[in-house]
Amino acid sequence: MVSGSLRGRNLEGMGEILGRLLHPRKAKSGLLFLVAAVHREQTLDSLNFVYILHYIKMDKIPLGLVSLIAAQLEPPLAVYATLSSQWQHAVELRTFVSIQTDSDDVEFDRFRSILAAPRRQRLLRRLLFCVQLPSPSEKRIRKLQSRREAAANSFVYTRALVALFSYLHTWELQGRAQLALEVTVSSPMDNHTSPEYGQKGEPMWKIRNQFREVSFDAEVLEKSGGIPRVPVVSAFAAGWRPGRRVDSAAMPLLVKALPNARKMDWAFYPLPQRMPRARRFERLSLANALFSITSVDMR
């Protein structure tokens, strides 16, 4: 009945009534109205909702109640963070739970600046990091990946992983590790279709890159002192999304760098059956990688 009685009133009148509803003794009634109003998009959009909340003494509302209200809101949520310190905290609880970023210098610098505060670092639970490889030239796009391209890709991949792990290494571990990290590797041209196969043909990454794996560049690792240890990561995943194939030899190095990881998901895609010798070599490399991981690394 409350929402029905307010349907024809102006925003200022609604704000005054909501202020009375959100009296500590009537906080639950006020919450029910707010949730109903937010879901009724044709009655109250996000900007009007923020306008109403400015009429309410937001600092008087318990943080738990603010968090319940914020949980019902649709993104973008940044506008709500300006209401009060409680709303900022409630919005950040949702905003910084899961983040996706990539190895582009500008994007990665932005990621580091946003998460510079330890409080926000502790909120993060899932991080998807996309390593952006250089695009092949127009001359090379219709040919198989060359050794020079593979070396350049491995150089970029190694620098990106070292930069990411160096940054996460600075995060303070409080209690149990709770960050799930997933790494993907791709190039902007990977999702383009091949002209030889028509518009609905196989993506380029399935055609020209399947015989070259991305691996760690030994020279880059030596100069950087190896991959820094990251205690805050509790789970790691790689290879499950479309993208480049990563050499199984990278697995032991990453396992050693993640001492508190309790779960690791790796996806390795075999070469075509018409290449039996290469398939056997690939399986042998994977077996050697698994063998090199000691029980101490997998504790």
Backbone hydrogen bonds in HBPLUS format (Angstrom, degrees):
<---DONOR---> <-ACCEPTOR-->    atom                        ^
c    i                          cat <-CA-CA->   ^        H-A-AA   ^      H-
h    n   atom  resd res      DA  || num        DHA   H-A  angle D-A-AA Bond
n    s   type  num  typ     dist DA aas  dist angle  dist       angle   num
A0005-SER N   A0001-MET O   2.94 MM   4  6.13 156.4  2.00 151.9 157.2     1
A0006-LEU N   A0002-VAL O   3.23 MM   4  6.44 132.0  2.47 142.7 154.7     2
A0007-ARG N   A0004-GLY O   3.31 MM   3  5.32 160.4  2.35 102.6 108.4     3
A0009-ARG N   A0006-LEU O   3.23 MM   3  5.38 161.2  2.27 109.5 115.1     4
A0014-MET N   A0010-ASN O   3.03 MM   4  6.31 155.6  2.09 150.5 158.2     5
A0015-GLY N   A0011-LEU O   2.85 MM   4  6.07 152.6  1.92 147.5 154.9     6
A0016-GLU N   A0012-GLU O   3.06 MM   4  6.37 153.3  2.14 148.1 154.2     7
A0017-ILE N   A0013-GLY O   3.10 MM   4  6.35 162.4  2.13 149.2 153.6     8
A0018-LEU N   A0014-MET O   2.86 MM   4  6.04 159.7  1.90 150.5 156.8     9
A0019-GLY N   A0015-GLY O   2.94 MM   4  6.11 146.6  2.06 140.4 149.5    10
A0020-ARG N   A0016-GLU O   3.22 MM   4  6.60 144.6  2.35 140.8 149.0    11
A0020-ARG N   A0017-ILE O   3.08 MM   3  5.18 122.4  2.43  95.9 110.0    12
A0021-LEU N   A0017-ILE O   2.88 MM   4  6.22 154.0  1.95 148.0 156.5    13
A0022-LEU N   A0018-LEU O   2.88 MM   4  6.06 147.2  1.99 149.7 157.1    14
A0023-HIS N   A0020-ARG O   3.19 MM   3  5.48 151.8  2.27 113.7 112.9    15
A0026-LYS N   A0023-HIS O   2.61 MM   3  5.19 150.1  1.70 126.2 136.6    16
A0030-GLY N   A0026-LYS O   3.08 MM   4  6.40 160.9  2.12 154.0 159.6    17
A0031-LEU N   A0027-ALA O   2.92 MM   4  6.16 154.2  1.99 149.9 156.8    18
A0032-LEU N   A0028-LYS O   3.06 MM   4  6.31 159.3  2.11 148.2 152.8    19
A0033-PHE N   A0029-SER O   3.12 MM   4  6.41 154.5  2.18 146.7 153.2    20
A0034-LEU N   A0030-GLY O   2.99 MM   4  6.23 164.8  2.01 152.1 156.0    21
A0035-VAL N   A0031-LEU O   2.95 MM   4  6.15 168.1  1.97 158.8 161.1    22
A0036-ALA N   A0032-LEU O   3.07 MM   4  6.18 160.4  2.11 142.4 148.0    23
A0037-ALA N   A0033-PHE O   2.79 MM   4  6.03 157.0  1.84 154.7 161.7    24
A0038-VAL N   A0034-LEU O   2.91 MM   4  6.10 159.0  1.95 152.4 157.5    25
A0039-HIS N   A0035-VAL O   3.14 MM   4  6.32 160.3  2.18 148.0 152.7    26
A0040-ARG N   A0036-ALA O   3.13 MM   4  6.27 131.2  2.38 137.3 149.8    27
A0040-ARG N   A0037-ALA O   3.20 MM   3  5.08 132.8  2.43  92.8 105.6    28
A0043-THR N   A0040-ARG O   2.88 MM   3  5.51 157.1  1.94 121.2 128.8    29
A0044-LEU N   A0040-ARG O   3.15 MM   4  6.37 155.7  2.21 154.7 162.2    30
A0049-PHE N   A0045-ASP O   2.93 MM   4  6.11 149.3  2.02 149.1 159.0    31
A0050-VAL N   A0046-SER O   2.98 MM   4  6.25 156.0  2.04 148.6 153.4    32
A0051-TYR N   A0047-LEU O   2.98 MM   4  6.22 154.9  2.05 143.3 150.9    33
A0052-ILE N   A0048-ASN O   2.94 MM   4  6.21 151.5  2.02 146.9 153.5    34
A0053-LEU N   A0049-PHE O   3.05 MM   4  6.33 160.2  2.09 148.2 153.4    35
A0054-HIS N   A0050-VAL O   3.17 MM   4  6.42 133.9  2.40 144.5 155.2    36
A0055-TYR N   A0052-ILE O   2.90 MM   3  5.59 159.1  1.94 120.0 126.7    37
A0056-ILE N   A0053-LEU O   3.07 MM   3  5.20 158.3  2.12 105.2 112.2    38
A0058-MET N   A0056-ILE O   2.85 MM   2  5.51 114.2  2.29 115.8  98.1    39
A0060-LYS N   A0057-LYS O   3.00 MM   3  5.65 157.2  2.05 117.1 124.5    40
A0061-ILE N   A0058-MET O   3.10 MM   3  5.48 160.7  2.14 111.5 117.5    41
A0065-LEU N   A0062-PRO O   3.06 MM   3  5.35 123.7  2.39 103.3 116.7    42
A0066-VAL N   A0062-PRO O   3.08 MM   4  6.47 158.7  2.13 152.8 159.1    43
A0067-SER N   A0063-LEU O   2.90 MM   4  6.13 156.3  1.96 152.2 158.4    44
A0068-LEU N   A0064-GLY O   3.10 MM   4  6.34 148.5  2.21 139.2 147.1    45
A0069-ILE N   A0065-LEU O   3.02 MM   4  6.35 156.3  2.08 149.9 156.0    46
A0070-ALA N   A0066-VAL O   2.85 MM   4  6.08 166.7  1.87 153.4 157.4    47
A0071-ALA N   A0067-SER O   2.97 MM   4  6.07 140.1  2.13 139.1 149.0    48
A0072-GLN N   A0069-ILE O   3.03 MM   3  5.57 155.7  2.09 114.2 121.4    49
A0073-LEU N   A0070-ALA O   3.18 MM   3  5.33 161.6  2.21 107.8 113.5    50
A0080-TYR N   A0077-LEU O   3.00 MM   3  5.63 139.9  2.16 117.0 127.0    51
A0081-ALA N   A0078-ALA O   3.11 MM   3  5.36 135.8  2.31 103.6 115.4    52
A0083-LEU N   A0080-TYR O   3.14 MM   3  5.72 171.5  2.15 121.0 123.4    53
A0088-GLN N   A0084-SER O   2.96 MM   4  6.24 153.5  2.03 146.5 154.4    54
A0089-HIS N   A0085-SER O   3.07 MM   4  6.28 159.2  2.11 143.9 148.5    55
A0090-ALA N   A0086-GLN O   2.96 MM   4  6.22 160.2  2.00 147.2 152.9    56
A0091-VAL N   A0087-TRP O   2.84 MM   4  5.97 160.0  1.88 152.2 156.9    57
A0092-GLU N   A0088-GLN O   2.95 MM   4  6.11 160.4  1.99 148.4 154.0    58
A0093-LEU N   A0089-HIS O   3.01 MM   4  6.23 141.4  2.16 143.2 153.3    59
A0094-ARG N   A0091-VAL O   3.07 MM   3  5.41 134.9  2.28 104.1 115.4    60
A0095-THR N   A0091-VAL O   2.82 MM   4  6.02 167.4  1.83 155.8 160.2    61
A0096-PHE N   A0092-GLU O   3.04 MM   4  5.55 168.9  2.06 138.5 141.5    62
A0125-ARG N   A0097-VAL O   2.82 MM  28  5.14 163.0  1.85 132.2 137.0    63
A0126-ARG N   A0097-VAL O   2.97 MM  29  6.38 150.1  2.06 155.9 162.4    64
A0099-ILE N   A0126-ARG O   2.98 MM  27  6.41 158.4  2.03 157.2 161.0    65
A0128-LEU N   A0099-ILE O   2.99 MM  29  6.43 162.4  2.02 153.9 159.7    66
A0101-THR N   A0128-LEU O   2.96 MM  27  6.37 161.5  2.00 169.4 174.5    67
A0130-CYS N   A0101-THR O   2.97 MM  29  6.35 157.5  2.02 141.6 148.7    68
A0103-SER N   A0130-CYS O   3.02 MM  27  6.37 139.4  2.19 161.1 157.9    69
A0108-PHE N   A0104-ASP O   2.76 MM   4  5.85 165.7  1.78 166.9 171.3    70
A0109-ASP N   A0105-ASP O   2.97 MM   4  6.05 155.9  2.03 144.1 150.7    71
A0110-ARG N   A0106-VAL O   3.02 MM   4  6.21 152.5  2.09 144.4 152.1    72
A0111-PHE N   A0107-GLU O   2.94 MM   4  6.20 152.8  2.02 144.9 152.5    73
A0112-ARG N   A0108-PHE O   2.98 MM   4  6.26 158.9  2.03 148.2 153.0    74
A0113-SER N   A0109-ASP O   3.00 MM   4  6.21 153.2  2.07 145.4 152.6    75
A0114-ILE N   A0110-ARG O   2.99 MM   4  6.15 157.7  2.04 150.4 156.0    76
A0115-LEU N   A0111-PHE O   3.13 MM   4  6.28 154.5  2.20 146.3 152.8    77
A0116-ALA N   A0113-SER O   3.42 MM   3  5.06 159.1  2.46 102.9 101.1    78
A0120-ARG N   A0117-ALA O   3.05 MM   3  5.53 126.7  2.34 111.6 123.3    79
A0121-GLN N   A0117-ALA O   3.18 MM   4  6.55 154.4  2.25 149.1 156.9    80
A0122-ARG N   A0118-PRO O   3.05 MM   4  6.27 150.4  2.14 147.8 153.6    81
A0123-LEU N   A0120-ARG O   3.06 MM   3  5.10 137.2  2.25  97.3 109.7    82
A0180-ALA N   A0125-ARG O   2.78 MM  55  5.98 169.0  1.79 144.5 147.6    83
A0127-LEU N   A0180-ALA O   2.88 MM  53  6.23 161.7  1.91 166.8 168.2    84
A0182-GLU N   A0127-LEU O   2.92 MM  55  6.29 160.0  1.96 165.4 167.6    85
A0129-PHE N   A0182-GLU O   2.81 MM  53  6.14 171.5  1.82 171.5 171.7    86
A0184-THR N   A0129-PHE O   2.96 MM  55  6.38 156.6  2.02 152.4 158.0    87
A0131-VAL N   A0184-THR O   2.76 MM  53  6.02 173.8  1.77 158.0 155.7    88
A0186-SER N   A0131-VAL O   3.08 MM  55  6.36 169.1  2.09 176.9 173.8    89
A0133-LEU N   A0186-SER O   2.77 MM  53  5.79 173.3  1.77 150.0 152.3    90
A0140-ARG N   A0137-SER O   3.02 MM   3  5.23 128.5  2.29 100.8 113.9    91
A0141-ILE N   A0137-SER O   2.98 MM   4  6.01 130.2  2.23 149.9 164.1    92
A0143-LYS N   A0140-ARG O   2.97 MM   3  5.27 164.1  1.99 119.4 122.2    93
A0145-GLN N   A0208-ARG O   2.94 MM  63  5.63 163.2  1.97 152.2 147.5    94
A0150-ALA N   A0146-SER O   2.97 MM   4  6.25 158.6  2.02 146.1 152.4    95
A0151-ALA N   A0147-ARG O   2.91 MM   4  6.14 154.7  1.97 147.3 153.4    96
A0152-ALA N   A0148-ARG O   2.99 MM   4  6.26 157.0  2.05 147.3 153.5    97
A0153-ASN N   A0149-GLU O   2.85 MM   4  6.10 156.1  1.91 152.9 159.8    98
A0154-SER N   A0150-ALA O   2.96 MM   4  6.18 158.7  2.01 147.4 152.9    99
A0155-PHE N   A0151-ALA O   2.98 MM   4  6.19 148.5  2.09 142.7 151.4   100
A0156-VAL N   A0152-ALA O   3.07 MM   4  6.34 161.8  2.10 149.1 152.7   101
A0157-TYR N   A0153-ASN O   2.86 MM   4  6.05 163.5  1.89 152.5 157.8   102
A0158-THR N   A0154-SER O   2.95 MM   4  6.00 163.2  1.98 144.9 149.2   103
A0159-ARG N   A0155-PHE O   3.08 MM   4  6.26 167.9  2.10 150.3 153.7   104
A0160-ALA N   A0156-VAL O   2.98 MM   4  6.09 158.2  2.03 149.0 155.2   105
A0161-LEU N   A0157-TYR O   3.02 MM   4  6.24 163.6  2.05 152.4 156.2   106
A0162-VAL N   A0158-THR O   2.95 MM   4  6.08 163.5  1.98 153.7 158.6   107
A0163-ALA N   A0159-ARG O   2.96 MM   4  6.07 157.6  2.01 144.8 151.0   108
A0164-LEU N   A0160-ALA O   2.97 MM   4  6.18 162.1  2.00 149.0 153.9   109
A0165-PHE N   A0161-LEU O   2.91 MM   4  6.02 173.6  1.91 153.5 155.7   110
A0166-SER N   A0162-VAL O   2.86 MM   4  5.84 147.8  1.96 141.6 151.1   111
A0167-TYR N   A0163-ALA O   3.09 MM   4  6.28 151.0  2.18 142.6 149.4   112
A0168-LEU N   A0164-LEU O   2.94 MM   4  6.25 169.4  1.95 157.4 160.1   113
A0169-HIS N   A0165-PHE O   2.86 MM   4  5.79 135.6  2.06 136.2 147.6   114
A0170-THR N   A0167-TYR O   3.08 MM   3  5.61 150.0  2.17 111.4 119.1   115
A0171-TRP N   A0168-LEU O   3.12 MM   3  5.38 157.2  2.18 106.9 113.9   116
A0179-LEU N   A0232-VAL O   3.28 MM  53  6.09 156.3  2.34 161.3 159.9   117
A0234-SER N   A0179-LEU O   2.74 MM  55  5.37 157.3  1.79 136.8 144.7   118
A0181-LEU N   A0235-ALA O   2.84 MM  54  6.09 167.4  1.85 152.4 148.5   119
A0237-ALA N   A0181-LEU O   2.94 MM  56  6.45 138.1  2.12 148.1 157.1   120
A0183-VAL N   A0237-ALA O   3.03 MM  54  6.50 156.6  2.09 161.2 164.0   121
A0244-ARG N   A0185-VAL O   2.76 MM  59  5.46 163.0  1.79 148.7 154.7   122
A0190-ASP N   A0187-SER O   2.94 MM   3  5.31 167.0  1.96 120.5 124.8   123
A0192-HIS N   A0189-MET O   3.19 MM   3  5.49 161.6  2.22 111.0 116.7   124
A0205-TRP N   A0190-ASP O   3.20 MM  15  4.67 157.6  2.25 135.1 129.4   125
A0204-MET N   A0192-HIS O   2.78 MM  12  5.67 141.9  1.92 160.2 169.9   126
A0197-TYR N   A0194-SER O   2.99 MM   3  5.43 145.7  2.11 111.2 120.9   127
A0198-GLY N   A0195-PRO O   3.27 MM   3  5.11 162.5  2.30  99.8 105.0   128
A0201-GLY N   A0198-GLY O   3.13 MM   3  5.21 154.8  2.20 116.6 114.7   129
A0206-LYS N   A0203-PRO O   3.06 MM   3  5.64 146.0  2.18 113.9 123.0   130
A0207-ILE N   A0204-MET O   3.00 MM   3  5.17 139.7  2.17 103.0 114.8   131
A0208-ARG N   A0204-MET O   3.04 MM   4  6.07 153.2  2.12 163.7 168.8   132
A0212-ARG N   A0209-ASN O   3.23 MM   3  5.55 167.6  2.25 113.1 116.9   133
A0214-VAL N   A0245-ARG O   2.74 MM  31  6.13 167.7  1.75 156.6 158.3   134
A0247-ASP N   A0214-VAL O   2.74 MM  33  5.75 168.3  1.76 152.6 154.4   135
A0221-LEU N   A0217-ASP O   3.04 MM   4  6.33 162.2  2.07 156.3 161.7   136
A0222-GLU N   A0218-ALA O   2.95 MM   4  6.13 155.0  2.01 145.9 152.6   137
A0223-LYS N   A0219-GLU O   3.03 MM   4  6.25 162.6  2.06 149.8 153.8   138
A0224-SER N   A0220-VAL O   3.02 MM   4  6.14 150.5  2.11 147.0 154.9   139
A0225-GLY N   A0221-LEU O   2.99 MM   4  5.94 114.9  2.43 137.7 151.8   140
A0226-GLY N   A0221-LEU O   2.75 MM   5  4.66 146.3  1.87 148.4 148.9   141
A0225-GLY N   A0222-GLU O   3.34 MM   3  5.21 151.4  2.43  95.5 103.8   142
A0230-VAL N   A0257-ALA O   2.75 MM  27  6.02 160.3  1.79 169.4 168.5   143
A0262-ARG N   A0234-SER O   2.73 MM  28  5.56 149.3  1.83 138.2 139.1   144
A0236-PHE N   A0263-LYS O   2.96 MM  27  6.43 150.4  2.05 147.5 157.0   145
A0265-ASP N   A0236-PHE O   2.83 MM  29  6.29 158.7  1.88 152.4 159.2   146
A0238-ALA N   A0265-ASP O   2.94 MM  27  6.46 146.6  2.06 160.7 170.8   147
A0267-ALA N   A0238-ALA O   3.01 MM  29  6.42 139.0  2.18 150.1 160.5   148
A0250-ALA N   A0247-ASP O   3.04 MM   3  5.86 168.9  2.05 122.7 126.3   149
A0251-MET N   A0248-SER O   3.06 MM   3  5.55 154.2  2.13 112.6 119.7   150
A0254-LEU N   A0250-ALA O   3.19 MM   4  6.44 157.2  2.24 155.1 161.4   151
A0255-VAL N   A0251-MET O   2.94 MM   4  6.12 154.8  2.00 156.9 164.9   152
A0256-LYS N   A0252-PRO O   3.08 MM   4  6.25 159.9  2.13 146.7 150.8   153
A0257-ALA N   A0253-LEU O   3.22 MM   4  6.40 137.6  2.41 132.3 143.4   154
A0258-LEU N   A0255-VAL O   3.21 MM   3  5.32 155.4  2.28 102.5 109.9   155
A0261-ALA N   A0258-LEU O   3.32 MM   3  5.55 169.6  2.33 112.3 114.7   156
A0275-MET N   A0272-PRO O   3.10 MM   3  5.80 157.5  2.16 120.1 123.2   157
A0279-ARG N   A0275-MET O   2.98 MM   4  6.16 152.2  2.06 153.4 162.4   158
A0280-ARG N   A0276-PRO O   2.98 MM   4  6.20 154.8  2.04 148.2 153.8   159
A0281-PHE N   A0277-ARG O   3.03 MM   4  6.31 158.4  2.08 148.9 154.8   160
A0282-GLU N   A0278-ALA O   2.93 MM   4  6.10 152.7  2.00 143.3 150.9   161
A0283-ARG N   A0279-ARG O   2.98 MM   4  6.23 158.4  2.03 148.1 153.2   162
A0284-LEU N   A0280-ARG O   2.94 MM   4  6.13 152.9  2.02 145.2 153.0   163
A0285-SER N   A0281-PHE O   2.95 MM   4  6.20 152.1  2.03 145.1 152.4   164
A0286-LEU N   A0282-GLU O   3.05 MM   4  6.34 153.4  2.12 145.9 152.8   165
A0287-ALA N   A0283-ARG O   2.92 MM   4  6.17 155.6  1.98 146.3 153.2   166
A0288-ASN N   A0284-LEU O   2.92 MM   4  6.16 156.9  1.97 148.8 154.8   167
A0289-ALA N   A0285-SER O   2.97 MM   4  6.17 149.0  2.07 141.7 150.3   168
A0290-LEU N   A0286-LEU O   2.98 MM   4  6.26 158.1  2.03 149.6 154.7   169
A0291-PHE N   A0287-ALA O   2.89 MM   4  6.07 153.1  1.96 145.7 153.8   170
A0292-SER N   A0288-ASN O   2.99 MM   4  6.11 142.8  2.13 140.3 149.2   171
A0293-ILE N   A0290-LEU O   3.27 MM   3  5.44 152.8  2.35 101.2 109.1   172
A0297-ASP N   A0294-THR O   3.12 MM   3  5.32 125.3  2.44  99.3 111.9   173
